[in-house]
Amino acid sequence: MSVQEINDPDLLNHVGSYKQVILKYHSDLCGEECREIMAMFQRLSDQREYKDIVFLRINSENNPTAKKFLEGKKTCIVSIYSKGRLLDSCYAPTRVLVEELLEKLQGG
């Protein structure tokens, strides 16, 4: 499944509509590191073991709620939701850290 780009109004709907969701915050200002992480995030979304997880991304520069959530945080923030409930949200700039969140999500 590919990564879906969403906006603030879609966020609550998507998180509440799917059993398992992983959300990557990004910014146009982030640079090369973010592009590499987004490419890795896309590859993970295509893997069979994660086929039941909905992969989302939201641009914090274009969405005021996302921007407010990231205030004072680095932009490589990933959040996981199970049945509409936030399970975890943390700085995850590597594949290993994102995979740890995916494992936690599958167990939750």
C-alpha positions, 0 to 999 in steps of 0.5 A: 500500500502506498503512503497517503498524503493527508491534511489536518481535516482528514487526520481525525477521520483517517485515524478513527477509520482504520484499525492501525495507522502510522503517521509521519510528519514532514516539512518541505524545509527538512531537507535531504534527511527527510527525503531519505526517511520518506523513501524508507517509509514508502518502502516499508508501506509496500512490505507484505508484513505491514499490509494491514497498517495504513501509512500516512504522512502530513506536511507540518508547514501546510497544516496548522494543527500538525505544525502546532503538534510539532512545535519545539520538536524535530520534524522526523516525528512518527505517531502510531494509532490503534483503533483511533487511540494514540499509542506512541509518538516519537522522533524516529529518524531511522528504519530501525526506530520506525520498525520498532513502532510498527512492531509495537503497533502490530502488538497493540 
